[in-house]
Amino acid sequence: MKIKIQRDKSIEEFEVSPSMTLLAALYEIKEDQDASLTFMAGCRASVCGTCAVRVNGKEELACAYKIKGDELVEPLQYHPVLRDLRVDKNRAKETLVKTTAWLHESKEATLTHNDEKLTEKQTDCILCDSCYSACPVYAVNPDFLGPFALTRAYRYTTDKREGDAKAIIDNIQTNGVWDCTLCGECTAVCPKGIDPKMDITMLRGTSLQFGHSDPNFATQSFGTPDFGFDPNGGF
Amino acid sequence: MIDVLIIGSGGAGLTAALAAKEAGASVLVVGKSYPTNSQTSMAQGGMNAALGNAGEDHIALHVQDTIKSAHGLCDEDMVRQMCADAPKTIEWLESIGVPFSRLDNDKAGVETVAQRQMGGASAKRACYAQDYTGLKILHTLYDTCLKEKIDFLDEHYFLNLIVKDGIAKGATFLDIRTGEVKQINAKSIIIATGGYASLYHGFTTNAYGSTGDGVAAVLRAGGAVSDMEFIQFHPTALKHSSILISESARGEGGHLLNSEGERFVDELKPRDEVARAIFKELSEDKEVFLDVRHLGEDKLMELLPQEVALCKLHEHIDPAKELIPIKPVAHYSMGGIDVDYALEVTGIKGCFAVGECSNAKVHGANRLGGNSLLEITAFGRFAGENAYKHSIYASTKPDEGRQLQKDRAHIKNIYTQKASVNFYTQREQLGKLFYEKVGIIRENSQLSKALDEVIAMQVLSNKIGIQDKSATNNTNLIDFLEFSNALLLAPTIISAAIARDESRGAHYKVDFKEENEDFRKHIVLQWKRES
C-alpha cells in the first residue's frame, strides 16, 4: 500500500503494510525505511492530542485514521512547519492566553448531573489543533482566537462556579466571536465530536447579554436610515 | 536564577508548578512535548478520595485498602498522608474548575462530585469525569497554569541533572527544535517525568516516550532508585496494538475466554491475578479473548462506545459480533526514584521527584486503581511546596558548566557514531525480551538469561546510533536517547527481580510462589561513585 507524505522539500511516496493506522504506518517508515521522517505522536489512543495531520486535505488524528492507500499526508495548516509533519503549536496555544479561558473567580455552586452535561462535550477537547488548522478565518486574520480557544471560553462562562463570566466575554470581542464565519469546518474535523461553531454562536448570545454588539453590524453603512421598509410597521 | 525548575509537564509537574508559584517561587516547567500531551490524559477511571458522597466512606478505609493492595511494601505514613490529603485535593481541583461528574443531591461544591466503585476499594471512592478523568484534570491544570502565568519551555528533552557535592544545581536539556544543548540553573528541581513501562515496547499501554528519562538521570547523577521490579500489567489490552480496553468492559459483564471457548478466571479479581491467569493461557499457546457479545450492540454503544471504536480501528473486529483478541501488557511502574518523606531524592539534595517517576512508597507491590491521579495531585502540591522551601536557603552560585560540556560532547559523539545496528530493532527486541522473561510470570533462570541479553545489548551500544544527521528537529535522536535510558534502566529491574526470591503483588515468581516476610523491604539501587 502506498502513501504520499508532504516533506520539507517535496512530496515523497512510501510503501507501507496494509490495513494499519496512519500512525503505525509513519512509525513503520521511520523504523525501517527512512529514520529522518519527522512527525509528532503520543498515546496512540486518541486522547493526548499530539498526532493531528491533514489527510487528503482533511484534519485527522494519525492514530485514529486507517489508511486505505494513496493518501496524501500533510502537516497542519496555519502552524509554522518545523520539519515534515512536525509543526510549532505555540502560537496556536497563545490563543488560550488571549481568551483567558480559565476560571476567573471561583465560587461554590450547586451542581447537578445536568450541569455536568452542559460542558461535557466541550471538556472532551484534547487540544489537537485540528479545528485551528481547518478554520478558514486564519487565511485572512492570523490573530483570530479560533475554535478551540472559544470553545474553552464557552466551557468556563457556562460553568456555574465562574463568578466573573463577563471577564471572559469581554476578552473575546476583538478577533473573537464576531470574526467567526460560522462555516462549521471546525465542527466537521473535530475528532472528539465537539461543535465549536455552536459554542461560538452561544457566546455571541452571551456577549449581547453583557452589552456587547456585533461590530460588523454596527460598522455597516446603510447610507441613510431608510431601510426600504418601515421597521415599525407604520406605527 | 529560577527558584523551582520543574522537569516534566504532566499532571504532577503542573500541580507542583502551581503550588510552588502560589508559595511565592519563580517557576519554569520544561517538557519534551507540550503540557497536555502527557500520559495523565490517558487515565480514565477516577481519583480516589474518601468523600463519602456515594455511601459511607472514611479516610481510614482508604488507607486500609491502599495498604492491603501494596502487599506490605508501602510506607504507611506516606499512605496516610496521601489519603488524608485526598479530600482537600479534590476541593482544590473543584476550585480551579475541574468538570467532575455530578450527583443529583441538592448539595453544593465537592459534595456533589460523583464517586464510583473501583477494584480493591471498600467504598465508592473514585471521583471521575466520565471516562476522561485524567484528561479533564490535566487540561484544567493547564488552563490554571496559563492563568497564573507559569512559564513553559516546550520541546526540550531532559538530559542530565547538574549535581555538585550532592546538591542539585540545575539540569541540561536538548532543545529539540534547534538541537542546542542548554543549561538551566535552579535553586530547587522537581522531576516529574513519568514512568518507565514503555521498556516493554510493543507490550505496553503507555506512549513510546515513557522511558523513565528522569529515573535514568537520577541514577546517572548518583541518586537512588527503588522497587524497580514492580510493574503493573493491565489484563486487557488489544492483542496487536496493546491499546487499553478499559476495566469497565469486565465490570459491565464481559467474559474472558480461551481458544477453546472456556472461561478460566473470575474476571473481577485484582489486576495482577487476572493478568497472570491470561498470561498462563497465552504461554500454553492458547489465545485469549474478551467476550462482550452477550451485552448486545445497543448496550455496547451506550456503555463502551470508545472501546467499540478502538476494536474496529485497531483489531478490525466488531465486538458486538466477534471476540476481542487481548493480551495483558505493562501499564504502570510502581517503583522509581527513591524519595524521602519530603519527596526529596535519596542522594541528591534540593532535587524532588513526584508522580509515576518517583517511588513515594504509596503503591508498594501493586497500585490501587484511582490512586495514581491522587498521587500526582496531592503529592504534586507537596513537592511544589517543599521545593520552594528548599529554594529559600539554597545557594545562588551557578554551576560552572562542566555537565553542559560533557553533554554537548556526548550529543556530538552520537552524531559521529556509525550505526551498523538499527536501534529501532533493538527497542523491539528489548520490549519482547522484557515481556517474555521479565514480565507477568518470572523465574530466576529466565531472568538471568534476560540480564545476559541486556548486557549484550549494552555492549553492542557502540554499534548503534542515529541515521538522521539533521541538527534540528531530530526525532531520530530523541528516540535514540529514550532508548538509551530504557537500556540503562533495564538491568535495575532485572537484578531487583532476581534478588526478590518471593511473590508479592505484581512480582510473581514460579520458583517462589509465596510472600516471604524476609523480603518485606525495598530493594534500593544506587550507582557506586567513582573515587
Interface residues (C-beta under 8 A of the other chain):
Chain A: S19 T21 A24 K30 E31 D32 A35 S36 T38 F39 M40 A41 G42 C43 R44 A45 V47 C48 G49 T50 A64 K66 L82 R83 R86 D88 K89 N90 K93 L96 V97 T100 A101 W102 L103 H104 S106 E108 A109 T110 L111 T112 H113 N114 D115 E116 T119 E120 T123 D124 C125 I126 L127 R152 R155 Y156 D159 R161 E162
Chain B: S33 Y34 T36 N37 S38 Q39 S41 M42 E94 S95 I96 G97 P99 F100 S101 R102 L103 D104 D106 K107 A108 G109 T112 A114 A129 Q130 Y132 L135 K136 H139 D143 T144 L146 K147 D154 R177 A207 Y208 G209 S241 I243 L244 L310 L313 H314 H316 N422 Y424 T425 I466 Q467 D468 S470 T472 N473 N474 T475 N476 D479
